[in-house]
Amino acid sequence: MEEGELPPLRIPPGCEENVMIPHKIKRLEDGGEYWLHISFTLRERTLWAQAGHEVAWADLPFPLPLPESGSASASAYPVVRVQTMDALEMQENGRFISVTGEHFTLSFDKLNGGIAAWSYRGEPLLTAGPQINLWRAPADNDVHLAKRWREAGYHELEAFVRDIAVRSAAGGKAVQIKANGILGVKGTRPLFEAAQLYTIYGSGDVTIETSLIPAKEGLPPLPRVGLRLRVPERFERFSWFGRGPHECYADRKESGKLGLYEGTAAEQFVPYIKPQENGSKADVRLAATSDPNGTGLIISGIGSPLGQVGVQQYSAQALSRAKHLSDLSPLGEYEVSVDMRQSGIGNHSCGYAPTLPAYLIAPEPTVFAVRLKPYAAGECGSILESRLLPEPIPWHHSD
């Protein structure tokens, strides 16, 4: 919106000074968030760096929060009213619920409690999922914690559906499907009670509200809490508005600048000597996975930014089993992890460095929501143009 350069600063070493940053913006529009990016660069060449080398930088919420008010809060974006959307056609037969809109078709599997197929303008969007995801490939610093994860069965959790309810909503312009079930390991008692509400809109948006309640005491901290889905191999492009451009995690993200980034899915992979969790991005507001022709799927949180979004050409299970990079084989599709939170990865420079307690995820009742929006070439110039969320629809089975 505005940029400029300050005059040379004459602040002696070890001293400080208040610096005024002039700006012309008089009023910020409601909705969204605003940030001030400050960069300190060398004006002249030195023995250790060229002119223009960035010495320090900061991203500050704008306007700056008052000391007593805490961090700056952004006004919510206006919503897209459901009454402005196209009507949907719904059919229920045997195992599947079919929902058809003007440009999309979606099939929901009542047996597995999730999306079986979803296409937009004739192009398939998913090869698997979304499904609840609590597991990650253990990082080096997870060596002791991962033993507890495996003992609890986090690495082999399965979803079991107890009941499904479906209704047409908003005068036929939305369909809601509610699935109740459990997460557990076959042959043992349930670990979590799970409920998911899918709302399919006439606009093509799909929102997924997930509730998890521990059903067993003494569970260890969670590796992550979120959803996992897979997209076709042609969805090789990945873009996100969040921290980057490198991988950023809850306890290792201060070096990530807030911005809009884009690259290939393969470029996000970090080849650690021992394969493990890698490449995820922190504080993501919006993300998209797409093909070179401009067809893709936009991912965003509802009510708050997503904690983490990552895309991989290898599955989390394969990364968990592999001892060397040569043990890995590409999936032939991409696995996308959309996390409300992911456990920290430890942050010492050398040797075993357990994750600090503040960055562990307690096994406690949790609710989170994700929005998926398909788009085709020419419909979306930037993922930022699709930040408006559809109007929320409460669940009322009697409607």
Summary of the structure (lengths in Angstrom):
residues: 399
radius of gyration: 22.9
end to end distance: 45.7
largest distance: 76.6
contacts: 1164
relative contact order: 0.15
helix: 10%
strand: 40%
